[in-house]
Amino acid sequence: MIKPVLIVFGCLAAGNVIVAATGLPLPASIVGMILLTILFITKLVKVEEVKSLGDFFNSHMSFFFVPAGVSVMLYLDIIRGQFLPIVVSALVSTILVIVATGWTHQLMRSKNKKK
């Protein structure tokens, strides 16, 4: 279990270094995940090498929602006051994501049919 942790946190640390050194306007965690994806694509790291860590995180995912749940309870007054804008923005963004996903899927299917 040490190797997968070192791989994932190594990518995160590299992402932190890259963002700090370049001033890239992206979160370091995103840069780290991009690095991990590149390692997967280039086959420098096999998915099986980090699968055990992914399985561990998936089986304990509810634990990661505790801080968000506590925050909702702490800021319930603010959330109540802004309920309508929150719901509208959630609905609009959900619809936009569904439409963008559908268009992307259609585009990819049409390109695959041409081949």
PLY file of the C-alpha trace (Angstrom):
ply
format ascii 1.0
element vertex 115
property float x
property float y
property float z
element edge 114
property int vertex1
property int vertex2
end_header
0.00 0.00 0.00
3.04 2.29 0.27
3.82 2.35 -3.46
0.37 3.62 -4.58
0.44 6.32 -1.90
3.90 7.43 -3.02
2.80 7.54 -6.66
-0.35 9.58 -6.03
1.17 11.95 -3.49
4.32 12.23 -5.62
2.15 13.49 -8.47
0.44 15.90 -6.08
3.80 17.17 -4.82
5.04 17.57 -8.40
1.85 19.50 -9.18
2.55 21.81 -6.23
6.10 22.42 -7.46
4.95 23.09 -11.03
2.26 25.56 -9.93
4.64 27.34 -7.55
7.43 27.52 -10.13
5.33 28.57 -13.13
2.48 30.49 -11.53
0.07 28.33 -13.51
-3.52 29.44 -12.80
-4.66 25.90 -11.93
-4.99 24.13 -8.59
-1.95 21.98 -7.83
-4.18 18.95 -7.31
-5.47 19.25 -10.90
-1.93 19.53 -12.25
-1.00 16.47 -10.19
-3.93 14.49 -11.61
-2.91 15.56 -15.13
0.60 14.28 -14.38
-0.83 11.00 -13.11
-2.93 10.69 -16.27
0.18 11.28 -18.39
1.97 8.56 -16.43
-0.93 6.19 -17.16
-1.01 7.06 -20.87
2.74 6.63 -21.26
2.52 3.35 -19.31
5.18 4.54 -16.85
2.62 3.70 -14.15
0.04 0.97 -14.54
-3.47 1.48 -13.21
-3.13 -1.76 -11.26
-0.31 -0.15 -9.26
-2.66 2.44 -7.73
-5.91 0.44 -7.86
-5.66 -0.60 -4.21
-5.50 3.05 -3.11
-8.44 3.96 -5.35
-10.45 1.07 -3.93
-9.61 2.24 -0.39
-10.76 5.80 -1.13
-13.94 4.56 -2.82
-14.85 2.34 0.13
-14.37 5.26 2.56
-15.87 7.99 0.38
-18.61 8.90 2.87
-15.89 10.02 5.29
-14.83 12.74 2.82
-18.33 14.26 2.84
-18.33 14.91 6.60
-16.62 18.35 6.34
-19.06 19.44 3.63
-22.03 18.31 5.72
-20.75 20.15 8.78
-20.24 23.31 6.69
-23.81 23.13 5.41
-25.06 22.92 8.99
-22.84 25.82 10.10
-23.90 28.11 7.25
-27.56 27.08 7.06
-28.72 30.69 7.65
-26.78 31.94 4.63
-27.92 29.00 2.53
-31.57 29.67 3.43
-31.18 33.31 2.41
-29.64 32.36 -0.93
-31.65 29.19 -1.58
-33.24 30.27 -4.87
-29.97 31.41 -6.54
-28.27 28.21 -5.37
-31.02 25.99 -6.79
-31.22 27.93 -10.07
-27.46 27.84 -10.60
-27.36 24.13 -9.78
-30.16 23.38 -12.26
-28.71 25.56 -15.03
-25.22 24.13 -14.63
-26.60 20.58 -14.59
-28.52 21.20 -17.82
-25.44 22.76 -19.44
-23.30 19.78 -18.48
-25.87 17.33 -19.85
-26.11 19.26 -23.14
-22.32 19.57 -23.47
-21.90 15.87 -22.74
-24.52 14.96 -25.34
-22.94 17.16 -28.00
-19.49 15.79 -27.24
-20.80 12.23 -27.46
-22.49 12.92 -30.80
-19.33 14.56 -32.15
-17.17 11.63 -31.09
-19.61 9.08 -32.55
-19.77 10.91 -35.88
-15.96 11.01 -36.06
-15.75 7.29 -35.29
-18.30 6.44 -38.00
-16.20 8.28 -40.61
-13.18 6.08 -39.85
0 1
1 2
2 3
3 4
4 5
5 6
6 7
7 8
8 9
9 10
10 11
11 12
12 13
13 14
14 15
15 16
16 17
17 18
18 19
19 20
20 21
21 22
22 23
23 24
24 25
25 26
26 27
27 28
28 29
29 30
30 31
31 32
32 33
33 34
34 35
35 36
36 37
37 38
38 39
39 40
40 41
41 42
42 43
43 44
44 45
45 46
46 47
47 48
48 49
49 50
50 51
51 52
52 53
53 54
54 55
55 56
56 57
57 58
58 59
59 60
60 61
61 62
62 63
63 64
64 65
65 66
66 67
67 68
68 69
69 70
70 71
71 72
72 73
73 74
74 75
75 76
76 77
77 78
78 79
79 80
80 81
81 82
82 83
83 84
84 85
85 86
86 87
87 88
88 89
89 90
90 91
91 92
92 93
93 94
94 95
95 96
96 97
97 98
98 99
99 100
100 101
101 102
102 103
103 104
104 105
105 106
106 107
107 108
108 109
109 110
110 111
111 112
112 113
113 114
